[in-house]
Amino acid sequence: MRSDSSVRLIRTCVDMDQAAFSQIGFNHIVGLVLVNPFTV
């Protein structure tokens, strides 16, 4: 039972990490696209 809950917690953390990473990546790409014309 304890291992089940800990595995679920780890999976939740991984899902949150992936969501945060994809959001950061998306913002980074948008930032590059918006900033690039001005810097280049």
C-alpha atoms as one frame of an Amber mdcrd trajectory, in Angstrom:
protein
   0.000   0.000   0.000   2.767   2.415   0.921   4.729   1.682  -2.242   1.588
   2.230  -4.306   1.022   5.695  -2.886   4.694   6.644  -3.266   4.727   5.483
  -6.889   1.597   7.525  -7.523   3.234  10.545  -5.908   6.363  10.129  -8.037
   4.259   9.838 -11.187   2.367  12.988 -10.236   5.655  14.855  -9.740   6.967
  13.613 -13.097   3.754  14.698 -14.820   4.044  18.137 -13.232   7.698  18.376
 -14.278   6.829  17.459 -17.868   3.983  20.000 -17.954   6.226  22.738 -16.528
   9.024  21.828 -18.952   6.733  21.934 -21.988   5.326  25.286 -20.816   8.838
  26.704 -20.364   9.862  25.350 -23.772   6.804  26.890 -25.398   7.460  30.269
 -23.751  11.128  30.050 -24.764  10.259  29.395 -28.413   7.702  32.215 -28.427
  10.264  34.491 -26.793  12.875  33.625 -29.417  10.431  34.230 -32.249   9.393
  37.587 -30.778  12.892  38.765 -29.840  14.766  37.411 -32.875  13.604  40.036
 -35.430  14.740  42.832 -33.104  18.125  41.309 -32.217  18.907  40.204 -35.787
